[in-house]
């Protein structure tokens, strides 16, 4: 694929990444490669040497926080996405990454990326902005876990998922990622039983519709009001 930039269009048309010059994508194309990953295939594991940077071109990737006996979904990425955002400190990967569906990822050696950015520091800005966005998401998640009760934490997570991964339908906002009660419990640091009970409450209120693992938010406004009521009562 040397000399070609086919495949990066989703980044080049994104408001954050469009600031990078065409020469950057040409450089990437001549030094890295596009890889196809099957669903449920790991890209890397927690604690591995951070040798590569990844540009998600299509599909979705789960970011997992893992210990010896447990794993929790921290975030779900969709294209375009650059990760891991901490690649610049040369330390090990702080989390694991696994595809949730067939995905196309451009893989670039970390040292090659760093060399380019050292020689072209003006192109660092989109990467700084990307890290700032990730930090804000992390702070928001920490705030919800530290200060929110079970209902506000789960409600805020569903609202965020609808915002990032939602698709408008006649019934409301359909979250395009299948999510079980166990998945949501891991994301919010809650017991699965608590999640099931709260989801039942939201269904009874007519805010959510759930079929198997597929969630539709019938009214984002009602969900937001419900979250605010929970937060204001703390």
NUKOL-602202 format. One line per 2 residues: their letters; for each residue x, y, z of N, C-alpha, C, O. Coordinates in steps of 0.02 Angstrom, whole numbers, plus 50000, padded with zeros to 5 digits. Layout:
BEGIN
a> X/Y/Z/X/Y/Z/X/Y/Z/X/Y/Z | ...
This chain:
BEGIN
xx> 50040/49940/50000/50000/50000/50000/50042/50063/50000/50017/50118/50012 | 50107/50056/49987/50151/50113/49985/50127/50165/49935/50109/50148/49879
xx> 50128/50229/49957/50108/50283/49913/50034/50294/49908/50012/50342/49877 | 49993/50249/49938/49921/50257/49936/49896/50281/50003/49926/50266/50055
xx> 49840/50317/50003/49811/50338/50066/49739/50313/50072/49701/50336/50115 | 49720/50266/50029/49654/50237/50032/49643/50204/50100/49686/50167/50124
xx> 49586/50216/50130/49570/50186/50195/49567/50236/50251/49536/50223/50303 | 49598/50294/50243/49600/50344/50296/49546/50397/50288/49544/50446/50325
xx> 49501/50388/50240/49450/50440/50226/49409/50457/50287/49391/50515/50297 | 49394/50408/50329/49352/50421/50387/49387/50468/50436/49354/50507/50471
xx> 49454/50464/50440/49492/50511/50481/49497/50579/50447/49490/50631/50480 | 49509/50578/50382/49518/50641/50346/49455/50684/50344/49459/50744/50334
xx> 49397/50653/50353/49334/50690/50352/49308/50705/50422/49255/50735/50430 | 49346/50685/50474/49325/50696/50543/49351/50764/50566/49408/50781/50553
xx> 49309/50804/50601/49329/50872/50622/49393/50873/50664/49431/50922/50661 | 49405/50821/50703/49465/50820/50744/49527/50804/50703/49579/50837/50710
xx> 49523/50753/50661/49583/50728/50626/49594/50760/50558/49648/50750/50529 | 49546/50797/50532/49555/50827/50466/49610/50880/50465/49633/50900/50411
xx> 49632/50901/50524/49686/50951/50528/49754/50922/50507/49799/50960/50489 | 49760/50857/50509/49823/50826/50489/49832/50831/50413/49784/50819/50376
xx> 49892/50848/50389/49903/50856/50317/49904/50788/50282/49913/50736/50313 | 49893/50790/50217/49894/50729/50178/49961/50693/50183/49965/50632/50178
xx> 50014/50732/50194/50081/50702/50200/50086/50655/50260/50124/50606/50258 | 50046/50669/50313/50047/50624/50370/50019/50556/50352/50047/50504/50369
xx> 49962/50556/50315/49931/50493/50296/49973/50455/50245/49974/50394/50245 | 50008/50492/50202/50054/50460/50155/50111/50426/50193/50132/50371/50176
xx> 50135/50461/50244/50189/50433/50286/50164/50368/50320/50199/50318/50320 | 50104/50371/50348/50076/50312/50380/50070/50254/50331/50089/50198/50346
xx> 50043/50270/50272/50031/50217/50222/50095/50182/50201/50095/50123/50185 | 50150/50219/50202/50214/50190/50180/50251/50154/50236/50301/50120/50224
xx> 50227/50161/50299/50262/50130/50355/50221/50081/50396/50248/50044/50436 | 50155/50080/50385/50113/50034/50424/50071/49991/50378/50084/49987/50318
xx> 50020/49959/50407/49977/49916/50366/49907/49913/50396/49897/49920/50456 | 49859/49900/50352/49790/49890/50374/49780/49816/50389/49798/49773/50349
xx> 49750/49802/50447/49737/49733/50466/49662/49722/50476/49627/49766/50502 | 49639/49664/50456/49569/49644/50467/49566/49601/50530/49604/49552/50536
xx> 49522/49618/50576/49513/49579/50637/49443/49549/50639/49394/49583/50622 | 49439/49487/50658/49374/49455/50667/49342/49480/50731/49375/49511/50772
xx> 49278/49467/50739/49244/49485/50802/49274/49446/50860/49293/49388/50852 | 49279/49479/50917/49305/49449/50979/49379/49430/50972/49401/49380/51001
xx> 49417/49469/50935/49489/49457/50928/49527/49511/50964/49514/49571/50955 | 49574/49491/51007/49613/49539/51045/49666/49572/51000/49698/49540/50959
xx> 49673/49639/51009/49726/49675/50976/49789/49676/51020/49845/49668/50995 | 49778/49684/51085/49833/49681/51133/49804/49671/51202/49744/49678/51214
xx> 49849/49653/51249/49828/49638/51318/49860/49687/51367/49911/49718/51352 | 49828/49694/51425/49856/49735/51478/49926/49711/51496/49938/49651/51505
xx> 49972/49758/51503/50040/49742/51524/50088/49724/51469/50148/49716/51481 | 50063/49717/51407/50109/49703/51351/50148/49766/51332/50126/49822/51345
xx> 50206/49756/51302/50245/49813/51278/50206/49852/51226/50177/49822/51180 | 50204/49917/51233/50165/49959/51187/50205/49974/51124/50233/50028/51117
xx> 50207/49926/51080/50248/49932/51020/50211/49964/50961/50242/49987/50914 | 50144/49966/50964/50105/49989/50907/50051/50039/50926/50024/50037/50982
xx> 50037/50084/50880/49980/50129/50885/49927/50105/50836/49943/50076/50784 | 49863/50118/50852/49808/50091/50813/49760/50146/50791/49743/50191/50830
xx> 49740/50143/50728/49689/50188/50701/49630/50145/50679/49635/50106/50632 | 49574/50151/50714/49515/50111/50698/49479/50141/50637/49454/50197/50640
xx> 49478/50103/50582/49449/50127/50519/49377/50106/50511/49337/50142/50480 | 49359/50048/50538/49289/50025/50535/49279/49973/50591/49327/49943/50615
xx> 49216/49965/50611/49201/49918/50664/49203/49951/50733/49202/50012/50738 | 49206/49909/50785/49208/49934/50854/49257/49894/50895/49271/49835/50881
xx> 49285/49927/50945/49334/49896/50990/49315/49911/51062/49300/49968/51080 | 49315/49860/51104/49305/49869/51175/49372/49880/51210/49421/49845/51196
xx> 49373/49928/51256/49430/49939/51299/49414/49904/51365/49366/49921/51398 | 49456/49856/51384/49443/49815/51444/49494/49828/51498/49554/49830/51485
xx> 49470/49838/51559/49513/49840/51618/49514/49769/51646/49462/49742/51662 | 49574/49740/51651/49579/49669/51668/49624/49658/51729/49675/49691/51738
xx> 49603/49610/51770/49646/49585/51823/49652/49510/51812/49631/49483/51761 | 49682/49475/51860/49692/49403/51851/49627/49365/51845/49623/49315/51809
xx> 49574/49389/51880/49512/49351/51883/49452/49387/51853/49400/49356/51842 | 49457/49452/51839/49399/49489/51815/49418/49534/51756/49477/49549/51745
xx> 49367/49556/51720/49376/49606/51668/49313/49649/51665/49257/49624/51675 | 49323/49713/51651/49267/49759/51646/49275/49802/51583/49330/49823/51566
xx> 49218/49815/51550/49219/49858/51492/49225/49930/51516/49183/49955/51553 | 49278/49964/51495/49288/50034/51514/49258/50081/51462/49224/50129/51480
xx> 49270/50066/51399/49243/50107/51345/49232/50064/51284/49260/50009/51278 | 49191/50089/51238/49182/50056/51173/49198/50108/51120/49167/50161/51117
xx> 49247/50093/51078/49269/50139/51026/49235/50122/50960/49224/50064/50944 | 49219/50174/50921/49197/50164/50853/49238/50209/50808/49265/50260/50830
xx> 49242/50191/50744/49283/50229/50698/49255/50300/50686/49194/50309/50685 | 49299/50350/50678/49372/50346/50681/49396/50352/50754/49371/50393/50792
xx> 49445/50312/50772/49472/50316/50840/49546/50299/50839/49567/50251/50806 | 49585/50338/50876/49657/50325/50885/49666/50299/50955/49640/50328/51003
xx> 49704/50245/50962/49716/50217/51029/49779/50173/51027/49800/50153/50973 | 49809/50159/51085/49793/50188/51150/49820/50259/51154/49874/50274/51128
xx> 49782/50303/51187/49800/50373/51189/49864/50386/51230/49893/50440/51225 | 49885/50336/51270/49945/50344/51312/50007/50315/51279/50057/50303/51312
xx> 50004/50304/51214/50059/50272/51178/50124/50311/51181/50178/50283/51173 | 50119/50377/51194/50178/50419/51190/50226/50412/51249/50283/50436/51245
xx> 50205/50381/51304/50250/50377/51362/50294/50315/51363/50333/50305/51409 | 50287/50273/51312/50331/50214/51303/50324/50161/51357/50367/50118/51363
xx> 50270/50164/51395/50259/50113/51446/50212/50059/51419/50190/50063/51362 | 50197/50009/51460/50156/49953/51437/50084/49976/51427/50063/50028/51452
xx> 50046/49936/51388/49975/49951/51378/49939/49947/51445/49946/49898/51481 | 49900/49999/51464/49866/49999/51529/49800/49961/51528/49769/49951/51580
xx> 49778/49941/51469/49715/49904/51462/49721/49856/51403/49770/49857/51366 | 49670/49815/51395/49667/49769/51338/49616/49797/51288/49572/49836/51306
xx> 49623/49776/51225/49577/49797/51173/49555/49737/51133/49596/49696/51112 | 49489/49731/51123/49460/49674/51087/49405/49699/51041/49366/49743/51060
xx> 49402/49672/50981/49349/49692/50934/49282/49663/50956/49279/49609/50985 | 49228/49700/50942/49161/49674/50956/49128/49649/50892/49076/49615/50895
xx> 49157/49665/50836/49131/49645/50771/49190/49645/50722/49245/49665/50740 | 49178/49623/50661/49231/49625/50610/49255/49698/50603/49214/49743/50593
xx> 49319/49709/50610/49346/49777/50611/49409/49783/50568/49446/49735/50559 | 49419/49843/50543/49478/49859/50504/49519/49910/50542/49494/49963/50561
xx> 49582/49894/50554/49625/49936/50596/49691/49947/50561/49722/49901/50535 | 49713/50011/50560/49779/50026/50534/49828/50023/50593/49817/50055/50644
xx> 49882/49985/50584/49931/49975/50637/49997/50007/50617/50023/49995/50563 | 50024/50049/50662/50086/50085/50649/50133/50077/50707/50113/50084/50765
xx> 50196/50062/50693/50246/50054/50745/50251/50119/50786/50255/50174/50757 | 50252/50113/50852/50254/50171/50896/50315/50215/50882/50309/50277/50880
xx> 50373/50185/50873/50434/50224/50862/50431/50264/50797/50456/50320/50793 | 50400/50234/50746/50393/50269/50682/50347/50329/50689/50360/50383/50662
xx> 50291/50320/50726/50245/50376/50738/50280/50431/50777/50274/50490/50760 | 50316/50413/50830/50350/50463/50871/50403/50500/50831/50411/50561/50839
xx> 50438/50465/50788/50489/50497/50747/50459/50550/50702/50485/50605/50695 | 50402/50533/50671/50368/50582/50627/50347/50643/50667/50357/50700/50645
xx> 50318/50633/50726/50293/50689/50766/50349/50732/50794/50340/50792/50804 | 50406/50701/50807/50465/50741/50829/50488/50786/50772/50510/50843/50784
xx> 50485/50761/50712/50507/50800/50654/50454/50849/50630/50469/50898/50595 | 50391/50837/50650/50335/50880/50629/50291/50896/50690/50233/50875/50692
xx> 50318/50932/50739/50281/50944/50801/50215/50981/50793/50171/50976/50835 | 50208/51019/50738/50145/51055/50728/50086/51008/50718/50028/51028/50726
xx> 50100/50945/50700/50047/50897/50689/50026/50860/50753/49985/50814/50750 | 50054/50880/50809/50036/50849/50873/49967/50870/50897/49936/50836/50937
xx> 49942/50927/50873/49881/50957/50901/49821/50909/50902/49789/50904/50954 | 49805/50874/50847/49748/50828/50851/49757/50773/50903/49708/50751/50934
xx> 49819/50751/50913/49831/50700/50963/49821/50728/51034/49794/50693/51077 | 49842/50791/51045/49829/50823/51110/49754/50829/51122/49730/50815/51177
xx> 49717/50850/51070/49645/50857/51077/49611/50790/51092/49565/50786/51132 | 49635/50738/51058/49608/50671/51069/49619/50649/51142/49574/50621/51173
xx> 49679/50663/51168/49693/50645/51238/49650/50685/51286/49628/50659/51337 | 49638/50749/51270/49596/50791/51313/49525/50765/51315/49494/50763/51369
xx> 49498/50744/51258/49431/50715/51256/49427/50652/51297/49379/50641/51334 | 49478/50610/51291/49479/50547/51329/49483/50561/51404/49451/50526/51444
xx> 49522/50612/51423/49527/50630/51494/49460/50654/51521/49440/50635/51576 | 49425/50694/51482/49359/50719/51503/49310/50661/51513/49272/50659/51561
xx> 49312/50613/51466/49268/50555/51473/49285/50516/51536/49241/50494/51573 | 49350/50507/51549/49371/50470/51607/49351/50505/51672/49327/50473/51719
xx> 49360/50572/51674/49340/50610/51734/49265/50605/51745/49242/50598/51802 | 49226/50608/51690/49153/50603/51697/49134/50534/51724/49089/50529/51766
xx> 49168/50483/51700/49153/50415/51724/49173/50407/51797/49136/50376/51836 | 49230/50435/51816/49251/50432/51887/49202/50469/51931/49184/50446/51985
xx> 49179/50528/51907/49129/50567/51946/49065/50528/51956/49038/50526/52011 | 49041/50496/51902/48979/50457/51908/48986/50400/51958/48940/50386/51996
xx> 49044/50367/51956/49055/50310/52001/49065/50333/52073/49039/50303/52120 | 49103/50388/52081/49121/50411/52149/49063/50447/52183/49054/50441/52244
xx> 49024/50485/52145/48973/50529/52175/48901/50508/52162/48856/50531/52196 | 48891/50465/52113/48822/50447/52096/48799/50383/52130/48840/50340/52147
xx> 48733/50377/52139/48706/50314/52164/48698/50266/52105/48714/50284/52048 | 48674/50206/52118/48670/50155/52066/48627/50179/52007/48645/50167/51949
xx> 48570/50211/52021/48525/50232/51968/48556/50287/51924/48552/50283/51863 | 48586/50337/51955/48615/50391/51915/48675/50366/51875/48687/50389/51819
xx> 48714/50320/51903/48772/50292/51867/48750/50254/51805/48778/50263/51751 | 48701/50210/51814/48677/50171/51757/48642/50215/51706/48652/50207/51646
xx> 48601/50262/51730/48567/50307/51684/48615/50348/51643/48605/50357/51583 | 48668/50374/51676/48718/50414/51640/48755/50373/51588/48771/50398/51534
xx> 48769/50310/51604/48804/50267/51556/48759/50252/51495/48783/50254/51439 | 48696/50237/51507/48650/50224/51451/48642/50287/51408/48640/50282/51346
xx> 48638/50344/51440/48632/50408/51403/48694/50418/51359/48688/50438/51301 | 48754/50406/51387/48816/50414/51349/48819/50365/51291/48841/50383/51236
xx> 48799/50303/51303/48799/50253/51249/48751/50273/51193/48767/50263/51134 | 48694/50300/51211/48646/50322/51161/48673/50380/51121/48661/50385/51060
xx> 48711/50423/51154/48740/50482/51120/48794/50461/51070/48797/50486/51014 | 48837/50414/51091/48895/50395/51050/48877/50341/50999/48898/50343/50942
xx> 48837/50292/51021/48823/50234/50978/48750/50229/50958/48727/50177/50935 | 48712/50283/50967/48641/50281/50953/48624/50293/50880/48660/50327/50844
xx> 48568/50265/50860/48542/50272/50792/48468/50288/50797/48430/50251/50829 | 48447/50342/50765/48377/50363/50769/48332/50313/50733/48347/50293/50676
xx> 48278/50293/50766/48228/50249/50735/48159/50278/50751/48154/50328/50786 | 48108/50247/50725/48040/50270/50738/48022/50263/50812/47979/50299/50837
xx> 48055/50216/50847/48039/50203/50917/48081/50245/50966/48063/50250/51024 | 48136/50275/50941/48179/50313/50985/48252/50307/50962/48265/50303/50902
xx> 48298/50307/51010/48369/50301/50995/48391/50229/51009/48393/50207/51066 | 48408/50194/50956/48429/50124/50961/48505/50122/50972/48543/50147/50932
xx> 48526/50090/51028/48598/50082/51042/48622/50022/51002/48600/49966/51013 | 48667/50035/50956/48685/49985/50905/48733/49931/50931/48756/49889/50892
xx> 48749/49931/50995/48792/49881/51024/48751/49835/51069/48718/49860/51115 | 48751/49770/51058/48716/49724/51104/48750/49726/51173/48810/49718/51178
xx> 48710/49738/51225/48737/49743/51293/48695/49703/51341/48634/49713/51345 | 48727/49659/51378/48692/49621/51429/48693/49659/51495/48728/49709/51502
xx> 48653/49636/51543/48654/49666/51610/48723/49659/51640/48745/49704/51677 | 48758/49605/51625/48826/49595/51651/48874/49647/51622/48916/49673/51657
xx> 48867/49661/51556/48909/49712/51524/48899/49780/51557/48947/49814/51575 | 48836/49799/51566/48820/49864/51596/48843/49867/51669/48866/49919/51692
xx> 48837/49811/51704/48859/49809/51774/48934/49822/51778/48957/49859/51821 | 48973/49791/51732/49045/49802/51732/49063/49874/51716/49110/49901/51745
xx> 49027/49905/51669/49041/49974/51650/49028/50022/51708/49062/50074/51714 | 48980/50006/51750/48959/50052/51803/48981/50031/51873/48965/50064/51922
xx> 49019/49976/51877/49040/49949/51942/48980/49936/51988/48979/49957/52045 | 48932/49901/51960/48871/49883/51997/48861/49807/51995/48890/49773/51953
xx> 48820/49782/52040/48801/49712/52038/48752/49701/51981/48711/49745/51966 | 48756/49643/51949/48711/49629/51892/48638/49631/51914/48595/49654/51876
xx> 48624/49609/51975/48556/49609/52000/48529/49681/52006/48470/49694/51991 | 48573/49727/52027/48552/49797/52032/48536/49826/51964/48487/49862/51955
xx> 48578/49809/51914/48566/49833/51846/48500/49807/51819/48461/49844/51790 | 48487/49743/51829/48425/49713/51804/48364/49747/51836/48314/49759/51803
xx> 48369/49762/51901/48314/49793/51936/48301/49865/51910/48244/49885/51900 | 48356/49902/51899/48349/49972/51876/48324/49974/51804/48283/50016/51787
xx> 48348/49928/51763/48324/49925/51693/48249/49909/51692/48212/49937/51652 | 48228/49865/51736/48156/49850/51742/48116/49911/51760/48061/49922/51734
xx> 48144/49952/51804/48111/50014/51824/48105/50062/51765/48053/50093/51754 | 48159/50069/51726/48159/50113/51667/48111/50088/51613/48080/50128/51578
xx> 48105/50022/51607/48057/49994/51559/47985/50010/51582/47943/50028/51541 | 47972/50002/51646/47905/50015/51673/47885/50089/51664/47827/50105/51655
xx> 47935/50133/51666/47923/50205/51658/47915/50224/51584/47900/50282/51569 | 47927/50177/51539/47922/50191/51468/47981/50229/51440/47976/50260/51387
xx> 48038/50226/51475/48098/50262/51453/48141/50217/51408/48172/50241/51361 | 48142/50152/51424/48182/50105/51385/48138/50049/51357/48086/50031/51385
xx> 48162/50022/51301/48134/49961/51274/48193/49914/51262/48243/49934/51232 | 48188/49852/51286/48243/49805/51279/48217/49739/51251/48169/49710/51277
xx> 48250/49715/51199/48236/49649/51171/48302/49612/51170/48348/49628/51132 | 48306/49560/51211/48368/49523/51221/48422/49572/51244/48415/49601/51298
xx> 48475/49582/51205/48528/49628/51226/48525/49695/51189/48573/49734/51193 | 48470/49708/51155/48464/49768/51114/48422/49820/51151/48365/49807/51169
xx> 48451/49879/51160/48420/49932/51200/48399/49990/51155/48437/50013/51113 | 48337/50013/51164/48313/50073/51131/48292/50123/51185/48252/50106/51229
xx> 48320/50183/51182/48299/50236/51228/48240/50271/51195/48248/50306/51144 | 48181/50261/51223/48120/50288/51192/48120/50364/51195/48097/50398/51149
xx> 48144/50392/51251/48146/50465/51258/48210/50485/51294/48217/50472/51354 | 48257/50517/51258/48318/50541/51290/48302/50595/51341/48335/50600/51393
xx> 48251/50637/51326/48233/50691/51372/48209/50662/51439/48228/50686/51492 | 48166/50611/51436/48142/50580/51497/48199/50547/51535/48201/50550/51597
xx> 48245/50514/51499/48302/50482/51532/48345/50535/51566/48367/50524/51623 | 48357/50591/51533/48397/50644/51562/48364/50673/51625/48397/50685/51675
xx> 48298/50684/51622/48262/50709/51680/48265/50659/51738/48274/50678/51796 | 48259/50595/51722/48262/50542/51773/48331/50542/51806/48336/50534/51867
xx> 48384/50550/51766/48452/50553/51794/48460/50613/51840/48486/50606/51895 | 48437/50672/51818/48443/50732/51858/48405/50726/51924/48429/50750/51975
xx> 48347/50695/51922/48309/50685/51984/48348/50642/52033/48349/50656/52093 | 48381/50590/52007/48422/50547/52051/48480/50586/52080/48495/50581/52140
xx> 48514/50626/52037/48573/50663/52060/48555/50717/52110/48591/50729/52158 | 48498/50750/52099/48477/50804/52144/48454/50779/52211/48451/50816/52260
xx> 48436/50715/52214/48411/50687/52277/48468/50664/52322/48456/50645/52380 | 48531/50664/52296/48588/50641/52336/48608/50692/52388/48655/50681/52426
